[in-house]
Amino acid sequence: SASLFSGVATEPLNNQVVRFNTPDDGDTYYLRHLTAMDAITIDAVTSGFDSVGAVLLAVHHWNNKVSAVVPEVADVASWCPLKFTVEFFDTASSPRKAAGHLIRDVVPRSKLEQPDPLRPFPTALIGAGRSAVSAPLATLAGVHGLTQVSYGSTSTSFDNKGQYPTFGRVIPSAIGDAYAAVDYLGKLNVTHLAVMFVKDPYGSSYAQAIKEAAGLQPKPMAVTMHPFSFGASDEEIAFEVERLKNSERRYIVGIFFKRELDVVMREASRLGIGGEGYFWLFTDSLEGADDWKYSSTDEAGIVSGITGSGVLQTAHPKTRLWRDNTAAFMSEWNTLLRSDSWNDYIVSKIKENPPFLEDADEARSYAHSIPGSFSLLHYDAIMSIVLASCSVQRESGDPLFTSEAVFEAFKHVEFEGAYSKVLIDRETASRDFRSVPYSVTNIVANEPDDAGIVTFSTRVTAIYDSEAESWPPVDGSEFIYSDGTTVPPPVLPPYE
């Protein structure tokens, strides 16, 4: 973003807005800033290339009036005098680190009379992914009147506008996910269900939504709940897995993260409730199985527990390539990946987040030619903020509008985004779940390579049609269960 304004005279108007004139045509623009809070690194391994790249691509498209992905950009950019810069802070998926960045590095700028033109107080905050990380940010953002738009936090608690007055999101709350999951399991004639989940805002609200949705089925499902703490010890997780075994459930929804997956699956296999005769349906916190690797000898139990499982999530973009907007994003994205200067620019943004400098140059190895849904939702989050800001600018005629005004306008944005149509619920400021497709992805282990390492293949086998409340199968992609067949495991007797 900085290169767009190099050599341009700038004049700060307040702690959020900088006025500048372009040297070529003399037009006046108003520069505003965005702050992205993202888990760029997890466990000290750089993994945020796709998300950082998607944010930078969106800002680049807006500042340069590129409307290939979002056609509205062509019209709005013709009259809107706003340009944007963006910075990144690595949360490392930690609520404490995220809140620390906001308190130490961002909030003090609201008091500056002469801010850095490229790092003023932001108009909006993008992020975070994990609900537990977004929660303290949303509290602080509400106190300081700062709009926050998340691409991945689904906790239902954020719909409480009394508690989180400036929090919005371009992903639905967990209610939409839960109803889709229960509907899918209902189509398999499931009558008894277990939910194993991490006790954080994401896991707890998702699990409760599953239980409520299960009770509303034509034949209500009997649900047992099996929680463990975020960051739980192996012993705590093992205790809950044993409770799960004693429940005699064969269908299990797993709502936790990769760091807990290995322990859960190892214990489940040891106790005989992972693998053949059981079905585990994971949530979007465990997308990315294509990148998992395990030893076929030392970790055989984990492998057998995972294979034949499914992941329910907002549909992977590879199922959305029929949309012109999604196909255009992929074209723009892959052009970006072929550019050394763009790759270097993305890595430079990651390098702004010490102490992970030594890992930053490896970031591009995490790039995907078809990135996951969260990357496209990053892009749509930026565009929603930009379009909301321009709406406020046009209606008020005042370039010094507040972030709170942007939040009110955000609730009214509607456009065809990179992922799908962006439609926001005006009461909760959450994305309407009917505007988001859900899919089930089948995870099947590959044969070990020469080094004895097992990887996994993933295939989308069904996509949820919210209007018809059905799960039409994807042609040629039958679900393969843990026993290697397409026959679902048996269910318990019907719930009385």
Secondary structure by P-SEA (a helix, b strand, c coil): cccccccbbbbbccccbbbbbbcccbbbbbbbbbbbbcccccccccccaaaaaaaaaaaaaaaacccccccaaaaaaacccccccbbbbbccccaaaaaaaaaccccccccccccccccccccccccccccccaaaaaaaaaaabbbbbbcccccccccccccccccccccccaaaaaaaaaaaaaaaccccbbbbbcccaaaaaaaaaaaaaaaacccccbbbbbbbcccccaaaaaaaaaaaaaacccbbbbbccccaaaaaaaaaaaaccccccbbbbbcccccccccbbbbccccaaaaaaaccbbbbcccccccccccaaaaaaaaaaaaaaacaaaaaaaaaaaacccccccccccccccccccccaaaaaaaaaaaaaaaaaaaaaaaaccccccaaaaaaaaacccccccccbbbbcccccccccccbbbbbbbbbbcccccccbbbbbbbbcccccccccbbbbccccccccccccccccccccccc
